[in-house]
Amino acid sequence: MPLTGGRTGRPPRTSRAQILAAARRLIDRDGWEKLTIRRLAAEAGTAPTTLYHHVRDKDDLLTQLLNDYAGQIPRPDLPDDPRERILTAAIVMHDALADWPWVAEILTADDLTGESALWMVETIVGGAVELGLTPERAVDLYRGVWYFTAGEILIRANAARRRAEPPRAIRRDEVFRELDAARYPHLAAVADRWPELTARDTYASGLRALVDGLLP
């Protein structure tokens, strides 16, 4: 029978894996902006001081989460052709972010990254250099790919959240149905198909066009 007073020995250990799992639960439920050490301690069933044996602060925690997640992403066999290597790495990046969109939010809100994900960046930059770009222009190409990828992920994730919310007073599809064809002839011509057209997955074709435009 447990004692009710005095010291009862060391508290149960909380592993790094348990802490990261608790952090993922909090983020999935409440969003990464509301992640704090105190809330994480409550979720993990331990004291905040215990967490500091594993993480320095919130930024360190997020970096560990990113590394842990990126480390679980399977690395495909990369093609010999450098252009195809760029496209393959970018699609892996896109698919990983699509499964966990809040990672894209973190990466666009802060200068945080995990070493486990750097192979994708190295592959894109290295492929661009191999195709004739200077290192500076190769970084520009990577940034273009990253902005395109993160933007696509965040827009789709936010749209999915909005669809799950109660209907707004003025919805976009209503605005399109009431378009003045004389003023907006091209939009009016596709107004009834706008939701269908904008819901299409055009990432791969858009990525290829972007990379082709940035390469020599």
Backbone hydrogen bonds in HBPLUS format (Angstrom, degrees):
<---DONOR---> <-ACCEPTOR-->    atom                        ^
c    i                          cat <-CA-CA->   ^        H-A-AA   ^      H-
h    n   atom  resd res      DA  || num        DHA   H-A  angle D-A-AA Bond
n    s   type  num  typ     dist DA aas  dist angle  dist       angle   num
A0019-ILE N   A0015-SER O   3.06 MM   4  6.38 153.2  2.13 146.9 154.4     1
A0020-LEU N   A0016-ARG O   2.93 MM   4  6.21 163.9  1.96 156.9 160.4     2
A0021-ALA N   A0017-ALA O   2.96 MM   4  6.10 154.8  2.03 144.7 152.0     3
A0022-ALA N   A0018-GLN O   2.95 MM   4  6.13 155.1  2.01 143.7 150.2     4
A0023-ALA N   A0019-ILE O   2.90 MM   4  6.16 153.4  1.97 147.5 155.3     5
A0024-ARG N   A0020-LEU O   2.93 MM   4  6.18 154.6  2.00 146.3 152.7     6
A0025-ARG N   A0021-ALA O   3.06 MM   4  6.34 153.2  2.14 143.7 150.8     7
A0026-LEU N   A0022-ALA O   3.03 MM   4  6.31 159.1  2.07 149.2 154.4     8
A0027-ILE N   A0023-ALA O   2.95 MM   4  6.17 164.5  1.98 152.4 156.5     9
A0028-ASP N   A0024-ARG O   2.89 MM   4  6.00 166.9  1.90 151.4 155.3    10
A0029-ARG N   A0025-ARG O   3.04 MM   4  6.12 145.3  2.17 141.0 150.3    11
A0030-ASP N   A0026-LEU O   2.73 MM   4  5.76 170.2  1.74 159.4 162.3    12
A0031-GLY N   A0027-ILE O   2.81 MM   4  4.35 146.3  1.92 120.7 127.8    13
A0034-LYS N   A0031-GLY O   3.29 MM   3  5.91 147.7  2.40 112.4 119.4    14
A0035-LEU N   A0032-TRP O   3.16 MM   3  5.21 164.4  2.18 107.6 111.1    15
A0040-LEU N   A0036-THR O   2.84 MM   4  5.99 154.8  1.91 149.2 157.3    16
A0041-ALA N   A0037-ILE O   2.88 MM   4  6.06 154.3  1.95 146.5 152.9    17
A0042-ALA N   A0038-ARG O   3.14 MM   4  6.45 157.2  2.19 145.8 151.1    18
A0043-GLU N   A0039-ARG O   2.98 MM   4  6.23 155.7  2.04 145.5 152.3    19
A0044-ALA N   A0040-LEU O   2.83 MM   4  6.05 152.8  1.91 151.1 158.7    20
A0045-GLY N   A0041-ALA O   2.88 MM   4  5.92 114.8  2.31 136.6 152.7    21
A0046-THR N   A0041-ALA O   2.95 MM   5  5.14 170.7  1.96 146.8 149.2    22
A0045-GLY N   A0042-ALA O   3.26 MM   3  5.03 145.9  2.38  92.1 102.0    23
A0050-THR N   A0047-ALA O   2.94 MM   3  5.34 134.5  2.15 108.8 121.2    24
A0051-LEU N   A0048-PRO O   3.04 MM   3  5.28 124.5  2.36 101.1 114.8    25
A0053-HIS N   A0050-THR O   3.15 MM   3  5.69 163.0  2.18 112.1 117.3    26
A0054-HIS N   A0051-LEU O   2.79 MM   3  5.47 159.0  1.83 120.2 127.4    27
A0055-VAL N   A0051-LEU O   2.91 MM   4  6.12 153.7  1.98 150.6 158.9    28
A0061-LEU N   A0057-ASP O   2.99 MM   4  6.26 154.6  2.05 149.2 156.9    29
A0062-LEU N   A0058-LYS O   2.87 MM   4  6.17 161.3  1.91 156.6 160.6    30
A0063-THR N   A0059-ASP O   2.92 MM   4  6.15 158.0  1.97 148.6 154.9    31
A0064-GLN N   A0060-ASP O   2.94 MM   4  6.17 157.5  1.99 147.9 153.8    32
A0065-LEU N   A0061-LEU O   2.89 MM   4  6.18 152.9  1.96 147.8 155.9    33
A0066-LEU N   A0062-LEU O   2.87 MM   4  6.14 159.3  1.92 151.2 156.3    34
A0067-ASN N   A0063-THR O   2.91 MM   4  6.15 162.0  1.94 150.7 155.6    35
A0068-ASP N   A0064-GLN O   2.86 MM   4  5.99 160.6  1.89 147.5 153.2    36
A0069-TYR N   A0065-LEU O   2.88 MM   4  6.06 161.8  1.92 151.2 156.0    37
A0070-ALA N   A0066-LEU O   2.81 MM   4  5.91 168.6  1.82 152.4 156.5    38
A0071-GLY N   A0067-ASN O   2.86 MM   4  5.89 147.4  1.97 142.7 151.7    39
A0072-GLN N   A0069-TYR O   3.04 MM   3  5.38 149.3  2.14 106.3 115.5    40
A0073-ILE N   A0070-ALA O   3.12 MM   3  5.33 160.9  2.16 107.6 113.6    41
A0085-ARG N   A0081-ASP O   2.93 MM   4  6.23 143.9  2.06 148.4 160.0    42
A0086-ILE N   A0082-PRO O   3.02 MM   4  6.28 154.0  2.09 146.4 151.6    43
A0087-LEU N   A0083-ARG O   3.11 MM   4  6.46 163.5  2.14 150.0 153.7    44
A0088-THR N   A0084-GLU O   2.85 MM   4  5.99 157.9  1.90 146.0 152.4    45
A0089-ALA N   A0085-ARG O   2.97 MM   4  6.13 168.8  1.98 153.5 155.8    46
A0090-ALA N   A0086-ILE O   3.01 MM   4  6.20 159.9  2.05 150.1 156.1    47
A0091-ILE N   A0087-LEU O   2.96 MM   4  6.14 155.6  2.02 148.5 154.7    48
A0092-VAL N   A0088-THR O   3.00 MM   4  6.26 155.6  2.07 149.7 156.3    49
A0093-MET N   A0089-ALA O   3.00 MM   4  6.23 158.4  2.05 146.5 152.4    50
A0094-HIS N   A0090-ALA O   2.89 MM   4  6.13 158.6  1.93 147.6 153.5    51
A0095-ASP N   A0091-ILE O   2.88 MM   4  6.05 167.9  1.90 152.5 155.2    52
A0096-ALA N   A0092-VAL O   3.00 MM   4  6.13 156.9  2.05 148.5 154.6    53
A0097-LEU N   A0093-MET O   3.06 MM   4  6.27 158.8  2.11 149.0 154.6    54
A0098-ALA N   A0094-HIS O   2.86 MM   4  6.07 148.7  1.96 148.9 158.6    55
A0099-ASP N   A0095-ASP O   3.25 MM   4  6.47 141.1  2.41 138.6 146.4    56
A0100-TRP N   A0097-LEU O   3.09 MM   3  5.06 132.2  2.33  96.0 109.0    57
A0103-VAL N   A0100-TRP O   3.09 MM   3  6.03 160.6  2.13 130.2 134.4    58
A0104-ALA N   A0101-PRO O   2.99 MM   3  5.45 127.0  2.28 110.2 122.1    59
A0105-GLU N   A0101-PRO O   3.38 MM   4  6.84 150.0  2.48 143.0 151.3    60
A0106-ILE N   A0102-TRP O   2.99 MM   4  6.35 155.2  2.05 150.5 155.7    61
A0107-LEU N   A0103-VAL O   2.97 MM   4  6.23 168.4  1.99 154.5 157.3    62
A0108-THR N   A0104-ALA O   2.97 MM   4  6.10 140.9  2.12 144.8 154.2    63
A0109-ALA N   A0105-GLU O   3.00 MM   4  6.02 129.0  2.27 138.8 151.7    64
A0109-ALA N   A0106-ILE O   3.11 MM   3  5.10 134.9  2.32  96.8 109.6    65
A0110-ASP N   A0106-ILE O   2.97 MM   4  5.97 145.4  2.09 157.8 163.6    66
A0117-ALA N   A0114-GLY O   3.01 MM   3  5.62 156.8  2.07 115.7 122.5    67
A0118-LEU N   A0115-GLU O   3.07 MM   3  5.22 158.7  2.12 107.8 114.6    68
A0120-MET N   A0117-ALA O   3.17 MM   3  5.98 147.0  2.29 120.4 126.6    69
A0122-GLU N   A0118-LEU O   2.82 MM   4  6.05 170.2  1.83 160.7 163.3    70
A0123-THR N   A0119-TRP O   2.93 MM   4  5.98 153.4  2.01 139.1 146.1    71
A0124-ILE N   A0120-MET O   3.09 MM   4  6.33 158.8  2.14 146.6 151.4    72
A0125-VAL N   A0121-VAL O   2.92 MM   4  6.12 178.0  1.92 162.6 163.2    73
A0126-GLY N   A0122-GLU O   2.76 MM   4  5.67 160.6  1.80 146.1 153.0    74
A0127-GLY N   A0123-THR O   2.94 MM   4  5.89 154.0  2.01 137.5 144.8    75
A0128-ALA N   A0124-ILE O   3.09 MM   4  6.27 154.2  2.16 145.3 151.9    76
A0129-VAL N   A0125-VAL O   3.03 MM   4  6.33 156.7  2.08 152.3 158.3    77
A0130-GLU N   A0126-GLY O   2.97 MM   4  6.16 159.0  2.02 147.2 153.3    78
A0131-LEU N   A0127-GLY O   3.09 MM   4  6.29 132.3  2.33 136.1 148.0    79
A0131-LEU N   A0128-ALA O   3.18 MM   3  5.09 131.0  2.43  91.6 104.7    80
A0133-LEU N   A0128-ALA O   3.10 MM   5  5.67 162.8  2.13 149.1 144.1    81
A0132-GLY N   A0129-VAL O   2.99 MM   3  5.23 162.7  2.02 110.5 114.2    82
A0138-ALA N   A0134-THR O   2.78 MM   4  5.98 149.6  1.87 155.5 165.7    83
A0139-VAL N   A0135-PRO O   3.01 MM   4  6.27 148.4  2.12 142.8 149.7    84
A0140-ASP N   A0136-GLU O   3.07 MM   4  6.43 150.1  2.16 140.0 148.6    85
A0141-LEU N   A0137-ARG O   2.91 MM   4  6.24 151.8  1.99 144.9 151.9    86
A0142-TYR N   A0138-ALA O   2.98 MM   4  6.33 158.9  2.03 145.9 151.4    87
A0143-ARG N   A0139-VAL O   2.87 MM   4  6.16 161.5  1.90 152.9 157.8    88
A0144-GLY N   A0140-ASP O   2.92 MM   4  6.19 154.7  1.98 148.7 155.7    89
A0145-VAL N   A0141-LEU O   2.95 MM   4  6.25 159.6  1.99 153.6 158.7    90
A0146-TRP N   A0142-TYR O   2.80 MM   4  6.04 160.1  1.83 154.7 160.8    91
A0147-TYR N   A0143-ARG O   2.84 MM   4  6.01 168.4  1.86 153.7 156.3    92
A0148-PHE N   A0144-GLY O   3.06 MM   4  6.15 164.1  2.09 145.9 150.6    93
A0149-THR N   A0145-VAL O   2.90 MM   4  6.02 159.7  1.94 148.3 154.3    94
A0150-ALA N   A0146-TRP O   2.80 MM   4  5.90 175.5  1.81 160.9 161.9    95
A0151-GLY N   A0147-TYR O   2.92 MM   4  5.81 158.5  1.97 142.3 149.4    96
A0152-GLU N   A0148-PHE O   3.08 MM   4  6.14 156.7  2.13 139.8 146.1    97
A0153-ILE N   A0149-THR O   3.03 MM   4  6.29 161.5  2.07 152.6 157.6    98
A0154-LEU N   A0150-ALA O   2.91 MM   4  6.07 172.0  1.91 157.4 159.4    99
A0155-ILE N   A0151-GLY O   2.98 MM   4  6.00 163.8  2.01 148.9 153.7   100
A0156-ARG N   A0152-GLU O   3.14 MM   4  6.21 163.4  2.16 143.6 148.3   101
A0157-ALA N   A0153-ILE O   2.92 MM   4  6.08 159.0  1.96 151.1 157.7   102
A0158-ASN N   A0154-LEU O   2.89 MM   4  5.99 164.1  1.91 149.9 154.2   103
A0159-ALA N   A0155-ILE O   2.91 MM   4  6.02 153.6  1.98 144.3 152.2   104
A0160-ALA N   A0156-ARG O   2.97 MM   4  6.17 153.7  2.04 144.2 150.9   105
A0161-ARG N   A0157-ALA O   3.06 MM   4  6.37 151.2  2.15 143.5 151.2   106
A0162-ARG N   A0158-ASN O   2.92 MM   4  6.19 157.1  1.97 148.5 154.8   107
A0163-ARG N   A0159-ALA O   2.96 MM   4  6.21 152.9  2.03 147.4 154.4   108
A0164-ALA N   A0161-ARG O   3.10 MM   3  5.21 132.9  2.33  97.3 110.1   109
A0165-GLU N   A0162-ARG O   3.04 MM   3  5.15 151.4  2.12 102.6 111.6   110
A0174-GLU N   A0171-ARG O   3.08 MM   3  5.39 128.3  2.36 103.1 116.2   111
A0175-VAL N   A0171-ARG O   3.21 MM   4  6.64 153.5  2.28 148.9 156.3   112
A0176-PHE N   A0172-ARG O   3.01 MM   4  6.36 156.5  2.07 152.9 159.1   113
A0177-ARG N   A0173-ASP O   3.03 MM   4  6.22 146.2  2.15 138.3 147.2   114
A0178-GLU N   A0174-GLU O   3.26 MM   4  6.47 136.1  2.46 141.8 151.8   115
A0178-GLU N   A0175-VAL O   3.24 MM   3  5.36 136.5  2.44  98.0 109.3   116
A0179-LEU N   A0176-PHE O   3.35 MM   3  5.29 164.0  2.38 109.0 108.2   117
A0183-ARG N   A0180-ASP O   3.04 MM   3  5.50 130.8  2.29 109.2 121.1   118
A0184-TYR N   A0180-ASP O   2.89 MM   4  6.01 161.7  1.92 160.9 167.2   119
A0188-ALA N   A0184-TYR O   2.90 MM   4  5.97 161.4  1.93 158.3 164.4   120
A0189-ALA N   A0185-PRO O   3.10 MM   4  6.18 141.6  2.25 136.2 145.2   121
A0190-VAL N   A0187-LEU O   3.14 MM   3  5.50 143.2  2.28 105.2 114.9   122
A0191-ALA N   A0188-ALA O   3.34 MM   3  4.84 163.2  2.37  94.8  99.7   123
A0193-ARG N   A0190-VAL O   2.97 MM   3  5.27 142.4  2.11 108.0 119.6   124
A0194-TRP N   A0191-ALA O   3.29 MM   3  5.10 164.5  2.31 100.8 105.4   125
A0197-LEU N   A0193-ARG O   2.86 MM   4  6.05 164.3  1.89 163.4 168.8   126
A0198-THR N   A0194-TRP O   2.91 MM   4  6.00 167.8  1.93 162.5 165.0   127
A0199-ALA N   A0195-PRO O   3.11 MM   4  6.04 123.4  2.45 134.3 146.5   128
A0199-ALA N   A0196-GLU O   3.35 MM   3  5.28 142.8  2.50  93.8 104.1   129
A0200-ARG N   A0197-LEU O   3.41 MM   3  5.65 161.6  2.44 104.0 109.3   130
A0206-GLY N   A0202-THR O   2.92 MM   4  5.96 160.4  1.96 155.0 161.5   131
A0207-LEU N   A0203-TYR O   2.75 MM   4  5.88 156.1  1.80 156.6 163.5   132
A0208-ARG N   A0204-ALA O   3.06 MM   4  6.29 162.9  2.09 147.4 151.3   133
A0209-ALA N   A0205-SER O   3.09 MM   4  6.30 160.6  2.12 146.3 151.5   134
A0210-LEU N   A0206-GLY O   2.94 MM   4  6.13 157.2  1.99 147.4 153.9   135
A0211-VAL N   A0207-LEU O   2.88 MM   4  6.12 172.0  1.89 161.3 162.5   136
A0212-ASP N   A0208-ARG O   2.93 MM   4  6.00 166.7  1.95 150.1 154.5   137
A0213-GLY N   A0209-ALA O   3.00 MM   4  6.11 150.7  2.09 141.4 149.3   138
A0214-LEU N   A0210-LEU O   3.10 MM   4  6.36 136.1  2.30 144.4 155.8   139
A0214-LEU N   A0211-VAL O   3.12 MM   3  5.18 131.8  2.36  98.5 111.3   140
A0215-LEU N   A0211-VAL O   3.02 MM   4  6.15 133.2  2.25 150.5 162.4   141
